[in-house]
Amino acid sequence: MKKAAVLSIFLAPILAAALIATHVAFIFYTPYEGPEVVFAIKPGEGFSRVNYKLSKQEIIPNARIFHYYAKYTDKMTSLKAGSYKIPSGVHMGEVLAILTSGTPMLTKVTIPEGKNLYEIAEILERKRITESIKFIAEAKNSAHIKNFDQKAPNLEGYLFPETYMFAPKTSAKQVINTMLETFKEKTKDINWDHPFLNKHQIIILASIVEKETGAKWERPTIAGVYLNRLKKKMRLQADPTTIYGIWENYDGNLRKKHLLQKTPYNTYKINGLPLGPIANPSLAAIKAVLNPQEHKYLYFVSKNDGTHIFTSTYKEHLAAVKEWQLKRKNRKGKSWRDLKQN
């Protein structure tokens, strides 16, 4: 009896531990039986919050065991922000693997050529990638501007137009860093040498060229016009620069009072280039400034379909204005959207 008692005392803890281990293992490997679900980890969310959400949504059967497992595998700080598909039938170990090593669901977003930072902010917010107000604030963050080595009030001109893949609720800082890195990559082979413009001024002029035409083949011609005007010390008198200077209060209609309002971007009132870029130009627009068409044109007038009439004298310019802007038949029913790109 004495030996049996000793043996039972010795075996009892082992049996208890075995039972507990079996119970824990049973819970650990209990599969999620719900339908496939999208689970989101917000930027900055810690393990405790994620653990609570997983338990609340019944994706995991036991938060404490999940906590111990994550701690044991040293993955409590390895969770990645993003949205993840959690399929039916996965156990806790597989859930943790998805949230730490899986690829988050990404949203495709295209930033068109010639959009300014305010328009980009709206696009990103509509896609639920980042908040508009936060994106604009980051684009005006002096630390970003200083790191990118350019003198301007914001990062306009350097938020490269491209198709991106971002996780929902990506931080504005991360989005901007991605765009800046894309700009550097896309322009790394460009020779920025120019007779009288520095790199930043090239980007400024390229942004104006981008906004002035819906016809891609006209970019070198328009670049030539503005370069001719700069050489002659003529004001650029570009409507898009004036609009950008009042953008946050612009209602879509450019009026005479706007042309008379002096801002650092109103090229009707200031000499030379505006304070900074007015949009984010394409590689083609940048190259057009670096390789402009050589001609004597100083003016151009819209034909109301995305293309322009180019003239060399003010007299010719006035005649073109009369023909294409004052004649109703030349304005009616025309749109740059109907333009067939070559």
BELTA-V755988 format. One record per helix or strand. SS is the DSSP state (H for helix, E for strand). FROM is the first residue (numbers start at 1). LEN is the number of residues. If there is no record, write none. Layout:
BEGIN
ss->SS from->FROM len->LEN
ss->SS from->FROM len->LEN
END
This chain:
BEGIN
ss->H from->2 len->27
ss->E from->37 len->5
ss->H from->47 len->10
ss->H from->63 len->10
ss->E from->82 len->5
ss->H from->92 len->10
ss->E from->105 len->6
ss->H from->117 len->10
ss->H from->132 len->8
ss->H from->142 len->6
ss->E from->163 len->5
ss->H from->172 len->15
ss->H from->199 len->14
ss->H from->216 len->16
ss->H from->239 len->7
ss->H from->247 len->3
ss->H from->256 len->5
ss->H from->283 len->8
ss->E from->299 len->4
ss->E from->308 len->4
ss->H from->314 len->13
ss->H from->328 len->3
ss->H from->336 len->3
END
